């Protein structure tokens, strides 16, 4: 069978395995095959009309993943790449990803059109999908935009469903209800700090 073989180098065998899983789950392409030997991944891409497109996509992901590290093991990924890889049920505000990662005690910050974090690309993509699912689950609730953002962050950080999270946030005076609409009891930054205390208490 004719095709193209890409040889990709990684820092660890685990990183190579993680990248192969990401590629095979995100790129639907018949005959795509990967073989790992130590820290090397040989990826065979059969020749057809989409070959060049798939090769470029693999190379882009490899550069995003492997070329993003700095001396402190922080990585930078293009936000567009993360969102395009994720299977989103609804659009999400990207700062929510940063809020959740930081509440988990890990590094994250937005830098222009990129997100800098200690997470791997596949972890970041999975988190984006979870955020989208949480937003979709809370779509029937009447909340202000900032209250919805806090609800999603709290729900995923604490591992509770939206209804349980609303009850908890109301009981801790992080949310208030007025005329049937839930809103923040204080500004968002202070709410996040209060949520951080709540996370520490629950661990």
N, C-alpha and C positions, 0 to 999 in steps of 0.2 A: 504494500500500500504506500502510495506516495504521500509525502507530507513534510512538515518542518519539525525539527527537534530543537528545543531550547534547553540549554544547560544553565541552571540558576544556582548560585552559591549562597549559603546561609551561615549564620554564626553557630547554630546548633541544629542537630537533627530534628528536635522538637519544632523549631521555627520552620523548617522545610515541610514537615508534616502539616503544620497549621496552615501554611500557604497553599499546599495541595488541596486540603479540605475546602479552603475558601474558594479556590478556583473551580473545583468540580461542583460546588454547590451554587455558585453564582453564574457560571458560564455554561449554558446548555448547548453542548456541541457534540454531536455523535462521533464516537471514536477517540475522544480526548483521553489521553492516558499518561499517567505519571509514574515514574520509578525513582525511589529515593535510595541513595547510597551514601551513608554518612551524612555529611552536611550539604550534599549536592542533590538537586532535583532535576531529572531529565523529563521534560514534558514533550510528548509527541502530539502534534496537531495535524490530523489528516487534511489533505488538500481538497478544498471545494470552494464555492463562491465566497464563503465567509472567512477563509483562512487568514487573509491579511488583517481583517477586522479583529479576529480573535488574538492573533499574535500581538497586535498593538495594544489590545486590552490587557493581556497578560504582562507585557512589558511595563505598561503604565502602573499596574497594581504592584509589580515588583519594585519599581522605583519608589512608589509611595511607601511601601512597607519597609524595604531594605535600606533605602537611602535616607530615611527620615530620622535615624538615630543621631543623637549628639553624645558628647562625652558623659552626660548625666543620665543616659538611657531614656531621655524624653524623645518623643517622636512628633513629627508634624504631618498631618494628613489634610489634603484639600477637602473642605466641607462638601463640595459637589461630588467628590469621589465617594465619600461615606454615604451620602444620601442616595446616590445612584445605585450603590450596591445593596442598600437595605430595601426590604420589601415592606413599604410603608402602607398602612391602612388609611392614614390621613397625614396631612402636612404637620410638621413639628417645628417649634422655635428652637434653634440650635443651642442657645444658652442653657436650656434645660439639661442638656447632656453634661455641660460643665458643672452645673449645680449638683447633679447626682454623683458624678465622679469625685468631686471634692468632698461631698458628705461621706463618701466611702473611704476617705482618707488617702486618696490618690491625687496625683497632679493633673490639672487640666486648666487650660485657658484658651481664649480665642485670640488669634493673631491675624488680623485681616481676613482673608478668605480661607484660612487654615485653622485647625484646632490642634493645639499642642497638648500632649498627654503621655502618661506612662503606660496607657493601655495599648494592646496590639490592635491592628486594624480590624480583625474579625470580632474582637470584643466590642469595639466601638460600633461596628455595624449592628451587632446583636442588640446593643443598648438602644440604638436609634429605633430598631424595630419594636422593642419593649415600650419605649416612650410613645411611639405612634399608636400602639395597641392600647396603652393606658388612656391616651387622649380620646381614642375612639370609644372606649368603655364609658367614659365620663361625658359623652356628647349629649346625653339626655338631661344632664344636670344644669340647673340655672346658676351659673357662676360668672363673675367678672373674669377677664382674661388673666389677671394676676393671681386670682384665687384658683383658677383652673391650673395654672402653672405650678403653684405651690402644692395643690392636690396631687398632681402627677409625680412631682419630685418626692413628696412624702410617701405616696403609695408604693413607688418602686424601691425607695430606700428602706422602708420599714417592712416591705413584703406583705402589704395588706391590699384588699380590693378597694375600689373607690368609695363604696358605701361605708365600710369600716373606717377608712381614713377620714372621711368627712366627719363622722361622729367623734373621732379622736381629736381632730383639729378644733372642732367646736368646743369640746370639753376642756381643751387647753387654751381656749381663747385666742387661737390663731386665726379662726374664721368667725364671722358673725353673719347672722341672717337678718335681712331687712326687706320687707315687702316681697318675700319669696325668693330673693336673690342672695346668694352667698358671696361675701367679699372679705378681703383681708381686714383683720382688726388693727393692723399696724403696717408700716411700709414693708416692702418685699424683703429688703436686706435684713431688717430686724426679724422678720418672720423666719428667714433661713437660719439665723443664729439661734432662735428659739427651737427650731426643728433640729439643729445640730445637738442641742442639749438633750432633746427627746431621744435622738438616735443613741447617744451615749448611755442614757438610762436603760434603753432596751437591749443593750449588748452585754 
